């Protein structure tokens, strides 16, 4: 007798209100992730896009780190927010700022060891990918910062805000990468993507606050 098959309009509205904005949000994230390689292939060369992709794979190590942290961070923050205690809120802020600094450390380490990683695991023909690793890793670090503050928006079920942030960021990313690639080649694309990710992180922080 615990299962009820009655249709509840309020539940449906709540689910749609939360879930529908995540569709453009996800599409925007995909656009951000693919723009750099697509434009490098078309504006520079397909060969350079291949080298860039090799560097991108190494930079994904930062994505692995921040995704792993986020899996622990979200339930911890939810539990703290549910209690609504002032000291818990301060703890969230302190840990957030600490993480913002800490996630930059592996970016620097990865940039230093990237030549060794590429030489031993990819091949000397992709040694030029070293130049891209730092900027790709930095972009993923900013993305990790974004996730750290976006959790508050998810908690408040205001996912429409994230849809707007991602849409603007995706548009800026296309513009930044297009002009960045034209001015500075493939490295300009990596720098542009990192810049767009930093905008997303800062804007989401403001909305979250």
C-alpha positions in Angstrom: 0.0 0.0 0.0 3.0 2.3 -0.1 3.0 2.8 -3.8 0.6 5.4 -5.2 0.1 5.7 -8.9 -1.8 9.1 -8.7 -0.4 11.8 -11.0 0.7 14.8 -9.0 1.0 17.9 -11.1 3.1 19.7 -8.5 5.7 17.0 -8.7 5.8 17.1 -12.4 6.1 20.9 -12.5 8.9 20.7 -9.9 10.8 18.0 -12.0 10.4 20.0 -15.2 11.4 23.2 -13.5 14.6 21.6 -12.3 15.4 19.4 -15.3 14.5 21.3 -18.4 17.1 24.1 -17.9 19.7 21.4 -17.7 19.2 20.5 -21.4 20.6 23.8 -22.8 23.1 23.7 -19.9 24.4 20.3 -21.1 24.4 21.4 -24.8 26.3 24.5 -23.9 28.9 22.5 -22.0 29.4 20.2 -25.1 29.8 23.3 -27.3 32.5 24.7 -24.9 34.3 21.3 -24.9 34.4 20.9 -28.7 34.8 24.5 -30.0 38.6 24.7 -29.6 39.4 21.5 -31.6 36.8 22.2 -34.3 38.2 25.7 -35.0 41.8 24.6 -34.8 41.1 21.9 -37.4 39.4 24.5 -39.7 41.6 27.6 -39.0 45.0 26.1 -38.4 45.3 22.5 -39.7 44.0 19.0 -39.0 47.5 17.9 -38.0 47.8 20.6 -35.4 44.3 19.6 -34.1 45.7 16.1 -33.6 48.7 17.5 -31.6 46.3 19.7 -29.6 44.1 16.7 -28.8 47.1 14.8 -27.4 47.8 17.7 -25.0 44.1 17.8 -24.3 44.2 14.1 -23.1 47.0 15.0 -20.7 45.1 18.0 -19.4 42.1 15.7 -18.7 44.0 14.6 -15.6 42.8 17.8 -13.9 39.2 17.0 -15.0 39.6 13.6 -13.3 40.8 15.3 -10.0 38.0 17.9 -9.9 35.3 15.4 -10.8 36.5 13.1 -8.0 36.5 16.0 -5.5 33.0 17.0 -6.7 31.6 13.6 -6.0 32.6 14.1 -2.3 31.9 17.8 -2.1 28.3 17.8 -3.2 26.8 15.5 -0.5 29.0 17.2 2.2 27.7 20.6 1.2 24.1 19.4 1.0 24.4 18.0 4.5 25.8 21.3 5.8 23.3 23.5 4.1 20.4 21.3 5.4 21.5 22.1 8.9 21.4 25.9 8.3 24.0 26.5 11.0 26.2 29.6 10.6 29.4 27.8 11.4 28.6 25.2 8.7 28.1 28.0 6.2 31.5 29.5 7.2 33.1 26.1 6.8 31.7 25.8 3.3 33.2 29.2 2.3 36.6 28.4 3.9 36.9 25.0 2.1 35.7 26.6 -1.2 38.5 29.2 -1.1 41.0 26.6 0.0 40.0 24.4 -3.0 40.3 27.3 -5.4 44.0 27.6 -4.5 44.6 23.8 -4.1 43.3 22.9 -7.6 45.9 25.2 -9.2 48.8 23.2 -7.7 48.3 20.0 -9.8 47.9 22.2 -12.9 51.4 23.5 -12.4 52.8 20.0 -11.6 51.1 18.6 -14.7 52.6 21.3 -16.9 56.1 20.5 -15.6 55.8 16.7 -16.1 53.8 17.0 -19.4 57.0 16.6 -21.6 57.9 13.4 -19.9 54.3 12.0 -20.1 54.0 12.8 -23.8 57.4 11.4 -24.6 56.8 8.1 -22.8 53.1 7.5 -23.3 52.2 9.2 -26.6 55.3 9.6 -28.7 57.9 12.2 -29.7 55.8 13.3 -32.7 53.4 14.9 -30.2 56.0 16.7 -28.2 54.5 20.0 -29.4 51.4 19.2 -27.3 53.3 20.3 -24.2 52.5 23.9 -24.8 48.8 23.3 -24.6 48.7 21.2 -21.4 48.9 24.1 -18.9 46.1 26.1 -20.5 43.9 23.0 -20.9 44.6 22.1 -17.3 43.9 25.6 -16.1 40.5 25.6 -18.0 39.5 22.4 -16.1 40.7 23.9 -12.8 38.3 26.9 -13.4 35.6 24.3 -14.3 36.2 22.6 -11.0 35.8 26.0 -9.2 32.6 26.5 -11.1 31.3 23.1 -9.9 32.2 24.0 -6.3 29.9 27.1 -6.3 27.3 25.7 -8.7 26.2 23.2 -6.0 24.4 26.1 -4.2 22.4 26.8 -7.2 21.4 23.2 -7.6 20.5 23.1 -3.9 18.1 26.0 -4.4 16.7 24.3 -7.6 17.5 27.4 -9.6 19.0 25.5 -12.5 17.7 28.1 -15.0 20.5 30.4 -13.8 23.1 27.8 -14.8 21.4 27.5 -18.2 21.9 31.3 -18.7 25.6 31.1 -17.5 26.4 28.2 -19.8 24.7 29.8 -22.8 26.6 33.1 -22.4 29.9 31.2 -21.7 29.4 29.0 -24.8 28.8 32.1 -27.0 31.8 33.9 -25.5 33.9 30.7 -25.9 33.2 30.6 -29.7 34.1 34.2 -30.1 37.2 34.0 -27.9 38.5 30.8 -29.6 37.8 32.2 -33.1 39.8 35.4 -32.5 42.3 33.7 -30.2 43.1 31.1 -32.9 43.4 33.8 -35.5 45.8 35.9 -33.4 47.9 33.2 -31.7 47.2 29.9 -33.5 46.3 26.8 -31.6 47.7 28.1 -28.3 45.4 31.0 -28.6 42.5 28.5 -28.7 43.6 26.9 -25.5 44.0 30.3 -23.8 40.6 31.4 -25.0 38.9 28.3 -23.6 40.6 28.8 -20.2 39.4 32.4 -20.3 35.8 31.4 -21.0 36.0 28.8 -18.2 37.2 31.5 -15.8 34.2 33.7 -16.8 31.9 30.9 -16.1 33.4 30.3 -12.6 33.4 34.0 -11.6 29.8 34.6 -12.9 28.5 31.5 -11.2 30.2 32.5 -7.9 28.4 35.8 -8.0 25.1 34.2 -8.7 25.7 31.6 -6.0 26.6 34.3 -3.4 
